[in-house]
Amino acid sequence: MTTVDRIAYTSKLKDMSPAIKAGLAVSTLLGVLVASQNVFSVAVFALMTALCTAGSGLPLRQYRKMCAIPFWFLLAGAAVVAVGFSEAPAGLWHVRIFGVYLVVTLDSLRRALELFLRSMAGVSCLYFLCVTTPVNDLLGLLNRMHAPKLLTELMMMIYRFIFLLAGLAGQMAVAQKARLGNAGYRASLRSVSMLASSVFVCAFQKSAAIYDAMESRGYDGNFDFTGELSRSTGRQRLIFAAYEVLLIGAVVAVKWIAG
């Protein structure tokens, strides 16, 4: 079982209806996109953080580690947005490179900050869905919504193979490190290339083995997902309806205040 699966299956909100959780995450994400205001994005991030930690039972330290990767990735993207080109020195900061000025203006900083906060708020919405809903429940929900079978099957296979290959790569990296494969720059480059090629070969071997195993169990080209989804209770539907009313009101209020 992967770390994400373990977190989802041990969540305090695991037994809540996946339709309610998906609706809450998607509607909040849409609210962030429609409002497009920094204050609203920060509020959504704080709310989703509280739901993922206090509500779901995920330790704050682990949640912080989960947010670290998208944080630095989005920060780098926002930094690129903050920098523009100009034929003359301008803005809050500028530097001349090959006859062109790289400039940072107040407007570009505002756009970069808005993009960063809105993206982090969106990530927190998706994290809420990931840490509270097992992937089998999500696939079951998509089947109930009559999503194309090709979509759900691809999602399941990609999800499983990502963690399978990541585990293989981790084991190979440990083996290389134990044999001083990273002792020096050239050795590190050689080890990385060997690791990439080995993972590529193992991917084909694993896929062939899995296909043979499925055929031996009567695989006919379709995956049948079994199991019952948790039904939403009246209390859950009432809380969800109240949340949606508050969300819509907050979006309208923020847009009205912003003019």
N, C-alpha and C positions, 0 to 999 in steps of 0.2 A: 504494500500500500504506500502511495506517495505521500509526501508531507501535506499537499493540498487536500488529498482525499481524507487523510486522518483529521485534519482541522475541520473539514466539512462534516464528517460523521460524528465528531465529538462536540459539535456546536450546540449551544442551548436552543438555537432556533431551527435545528435540523428537522423537527417534526412539524414545523409550520408549513402551510401549503406552498409549494414552489411557485404556483401562479401568483400568490400574494407577494412573495419575495421578489420575483421577476418584475411584477408590475410596479412595485415600490422602487426598485433600482432603475428601471427604464424610464419611468415618469420623472424621477428626480434628475436623471441625466438629461432628459429633454428640457426640464426646467432650467438647468444650468445653461444649456445652449440658448434657450429663448431669452432668459434674463440678461446674460452676458454682462454681468456686473461683478466687480471684484468682491464686494461685501457678500453678495449672495454665494459666490463660489467658496469663499472662506467658511461661511456658515454651513454649507452643504458638506464640505470636507470635515468640519468638526462634528457634524451630526452623524455622518457615516463612520467616522472613527469611533464615536461613542457606541454606535450599534454593533460594530465589529468587535470591540473590546468588552465593554460592560454588558452589552446585550447578548453577544454571541459567546463570550467567555474566552476570546483569543487574548493571550497576554500582550500587553502594550509593547513590550520589547520585541516580540516576534512580528507584530504588525509594523513596527518602525523599520525593521529589517526588510519587510516586504515592500514598503514604500520607498526604500532607498534607491532601488534600481530605476524605477520610473522617475524618481525625483531628479537624479543626476542626468538622465537621458533628456527629460523635458527641460531641465535648466540649460543644457547645452543647446537645445533647439531654440529656446527663448533668447539665448545670447546671440544666435545667428540672426534672429528676427530684429534684435535691437540695433544691429549694425547695418548701415546703408552706404551707398556710394554717392560721391559728390565731386564736381569738378573744382570746387573751391572749399577752403576750410569753413566749417560751419558746425553748429550744434554744441553740445556740452563737451564733447571729446572728439578729436580727429587725429588721423595720422596719414601721412602721404606714402603710398606704395605704388611704384611703377607709374607715376604721373597721375594717379587717381587717389582721392581722399576717402578713407574709411571714416564715417562719421556716426556718432550716436547723438540723437536728438531727444528732446523730452517726449515728443509724440511716439517715437520708436520705442522708448522705454516703457511708455504706457501700454502700447500694443503688446510688447513682450511680456509685461507683467500680467496683463489680462489673459493672454494665451496660456501662460504658465499656470495661473490659478485655476482657470477653467479646465485645463487638462488634468490637473491634480484632483479636482473635484470629480471629474468623470472617472478617473482611475479609482477613486474611493468608492464610487457607486458600483463599479464592476467588482471591486474587492469584496464589497458586502455580499454580492450574489455568490461569489466564489467560495467564501469562507463559511457560508451558512447553508449552501445547497450542494449536495453530492452531484457529481456529473451524471449519474444514472437518472436522478430526478429531473435534471435539465433536459436530458434526451427524451425521457418519458413525457415531459411537458410539451416538447416540440412535436412529438408524435401525436399527442392529444390535439394539438393545434393544426394537425394535418400538414406539417412541414414536409418538403420532399424527402423521401427516404435516402436519396443520395447525399443530401446535406447532413442528416443525422449520422449516417454511416461514416462519412468522411470525418466528421467532428470526433466521433469515437475513436477511429483508427489514428488520426493525427494526435489526439490527446494522449493515447496510450504510447504511441511510438516516440513522442517527444521525451517522456520520462524514461522510457526504456533505453533510448540511445544516450540520454544524459547520464544515466547510471553506468552504462558501458564506458562512456568517455571518462567518467570519474574514476572508474576502476583502472583503466589503462593509464590515466595520468598518474595515479598513485604508484603503479608498477614502474613507470618511467622514472619517476622521482626517486624511487628506492634503488634504481640502477644508475643514479647520477645522470639521468638523461637531460637535466636542466643545468648541468655544470658548464656554464659558458654560453655566450651568445649563439655561436654556431650550433652547439649541441641543442640548445633550446629550439632554434628554427627547425633543425632536423627532426626533433621529437614532435613538434607541432605538426609538421607535414606527415610524419608517420602516423600520428594519432588520427588526423583527418582521413587518411586513406584507409586505416584500419576500421574506423567507425563506418565508413562508406561500405566496405566489404561486409562488415557484421550486419548492417542494415538489410542487405540483400539476403544474407543467410537467415536472419531472424524472420524476415517476411516470408521466405520460402517455407521455413519450419512451421510458422503459424498457419499458413495456408494449408499445408498438409494436415495439420492437426484439426483444422476446421472441416476439411473434406472428410476426414475419418469419422467426424461426428455428424455427417449428413448436411453439410453446408450446401445450399442451393443458390447462392448468390445474394441472399438477403439476410440481414441481421434482425432477429426477433427480440425486442426488448420486453422483458417480463417485469412484473411487480406492480403494486398499486401505489399511486401517488397519495400523499396526505391530503385529505379533503379540508377545505377551509371551513372554519367554524363561524357561527354568527358573530362572535366577539372579534375574530380576526377581520371579517368583512367590515364590521363597524369601524374598527381602528383604521383600516385601510381607507375607507371612505372619508373619515375625518382627516386623515393625513393628506389625501388628495385635495380636499377643500382648502386646507391650510397652505398647501404647496401652491395651488393656483392663486390664492389670495396673496401669498408672498411674492410670486412672480409679477402679478399685476401691480402690486404696491411698489416694488423695486423699479419697474419700468416707468411708472407714473412719477416717482420721485426723480428719476434720472432725466425725465423730460422726453 
